[in-house]
Amino acid sequence: MITISRSLIRRLRITFSRGLGITARQSGPTIDFQCGPQGLFIRTQNDQIALEYHQPGEQPDVSIALPFDFLRRCEGTKDEPVTLSLAGDSVTAEWTDSGIPQSAQFEQEVFGDFPSLPEQMAANPARLLEALGAAAEVADNDSSRYALNHLRLRSRDGQIAASDGRQLLLQSGFSFPWDNEVLIPANRLLSSSDLRSNAEVQIGCTEDWTCLRSGPWTVWLLINKKDRFPQVDDVAPSVNSVTSTMLISDADAEFLSKAVKRLPSNDNLNHPVTVDLNGAVSIRAQGTDDPQPTEVVLTSSRRDGEAIKISTNRHFLARAVQMGFRAVEVHGQESPLVCREPERTYVWAALGKAGIIAATPEAIRIESERVTNTFSQPTRRKHFAMPKTESHAPQNRLPKTDNTELESSLTPLQAAEALRDSLKVTLTHTRELIAALKKRKKQSRLVESTLASLKQLQEVA
């Protein structure tokens, strides 16, 4: 007999469904239960991924294989026990629901060969799963070109690389106990919280599978041996070509993450916003039917370098901020934007000059709360799921350029420069207002002159 809680069954159903891509209408794979001296092992698999959950504690030797529907029928939110009894090829599940006894009959199924553990596993910090999750969100799961629906794990520098052709995320400093590199599916389970814990993460590979172990979970991901990953090491422009850098305060980062999703849009493919680094740091957008743009002013952020306007995909900008980056390098209106840290580089293509929205006094203006001295050193932030973007955009592709390590740091004169920038933007808007008033005054004089001429004509007539 096997005993398992309804809440654990629910957790298993959610994790298995996410990892194997099982929808409510699909029957799902076989679930295997193996009991013995080392505890209970619950397994399932398809041709791309295998999953195992381990519940420690000595148990009698029992082996049961059930249909996926068992999980759906017996799951619950409480720790009420479900007992599985085997009689021949028939399995009886018994539990209570709101105090009422329940039971269901299932026929034993055949469970296929399961992957073995690697002979060698390397220990990594818990952030490895966070890094794999961030990489899985950047990858293009619908792509069949250059294995962009896979992640590249390279041993020599412990690097994880992911790209969809318009954005690129490189994360390094991990320990991978194999030669060269492997390609693994960018499975959406990696970007969920199901596998994450504070425990260390072990990783290794066999001839056909890459294996991850964290807490009670072990995951095998099939190695792609036939496709190739694009050469991405030189995609990021050199730090020496930086035109300007947008320095985002912690307070503004939180404000921007919420605000950028709510800005209007006139393009549901590239989701453009204009980043205006001219005095203040402004994010500007305009809907198709909007008479004027809406702009968000990051009052506690600033620029370091030349004034410049760029057009960018708002989701890529938000992803950079939510991954914890606080400095965005601008290399020109047609060049990729770059966020750099010693072990992380995030690059994405700009949308070009054509989509830039000009500043106007009529713009709807929303300012973040003014806070000074809120810049921090780069830190990794909580992992957020971002909206997936279409993969067939005709523009916004990443070029190839040289790559160099970042060797700059934030200036200590932040408060003074923030005040300077605030005064600059005030002066700019004052000049625009004066120009508008002069234009109106000129128009008024023209109207008065026209009326006077008409009056003279009437007198002559």
C-alpha positions, 0 to 999 in steps of 0.5 A: 500500500502507498499513502500520499497526501492530496495536496502533494498530488495537486502539486505533482499534477501542476508541475507535471502538466507544466513540464510536459505541456499537458492541457486539460483535454489531453490524457497525459502520460503514465505516472509511476510510483516506486516505493522502497527503503529510500522512500517514495519516487514518483515519476513521469516523462515524455520524449523531451523531459523526465521528472521525478519527485522524491519523498524520503522515508523507508517504505515496503517495496511496491511498484504501481503505474497509474494513468494521469487521470489519477492525479486529476481525480484525487488531488486536493488543497489539504493534506488528507491522505490517499491510499493506493492498494494493489490487487492483481492489475487493479489499483484502488485509491481511497480518500475522504472529501469534506468528510465523505469517503471516496474511492476510485478504481484504476488499471495498472499501466506499463511505464517505459524505461526511465533515464539514469542519473549521471555518474558525475554531478556538479554543485551550483548555488540556488541561483542556477535555477533562477538563471535557467528560468530567466533564459527560458523566458528569453528563448523562442519556443516557437522557433525552429531556426538555430535552436533558438528554442533551446538553451546553450550550456557551455562548460569552459565559462559556465555560461547559459546563453538564450536568444530569440533573435531580437534579445540575448541573455548571457549568464556565466559563472556556473559549474558544468561537469562536461566538455564543450557545450550542450543544448537543452529545451527551453522548457517553461517549467524552468521559468516557474517557481515549482522547482526552486528552493534555497537548496543547492542545485546539482547538474550533470549529463549522460550521453542523451540527457542533462540532469538537474536536481534541486530539493525533492525534484530531479529533472532530465532534459533531452540533449539536442545533438543535431541543431546548432546555436548561433554565435552570440559572443560578439553581439553586444557592442563594445563599451567604448562605443557607448553614447549615453547610459540611462541610470535607473534608481531603485524607486524608479525601477519599481515605478517603471515596471508597473507603468510601462505595461499601461502605456498606450501602444500603436504597434502590437508586434514591437510594443514600442516606447520612446526613451528620451534622455534629454535633461530628464529620463522620460518614457513616451508612448502614443496610441493609434487614436490618441491626439497626444502622447503619454510620457512617464518621467523618471524623476530620480533617474538620470543619464550619463552621456549625450542627450539622445532619443531611442525607440525600444520594445517596452517588454525588453526594457521592463525585463531588464529592469525586473532582472535587476539591471539599473544601467542601460547602455545606449550606443546609438538610435540604430544600435542594440541596447546593453545591460552589463554586469560581471556575470550577466549581459542582456542585449536587445535590438533597438527599433530604429529612428522611424518610431521615435515620438517627439516631445510636445508640451501637450503630452500627458505627463506622469512623474514618479515620486522624487527620491534622491540618492537611490542608486544601488550597485547591480543586484539580481532581483526576483524572477518575473514572468514576462509576456512573450513577444512575436518571433517574426518581426521584420525589424528589431534584429540583433547584429554582430559586433565586438564584446568588451567587459564593462569597466565603468561605475556610477558617479558619486555626484548623483544628487547634484546631477539629478538637480542639474537635470531637473533644472534642464528639463524645467528650462526646456519646458519653459522655452517651449511654453514661451515659444507657444505663447509667442506663436499665439500672440503672433496669431492674435495679431494676424487676426486683428490685422485681418479684421482691420483690413475687412473693416476698411474694405467695408468703409470703402464699399 
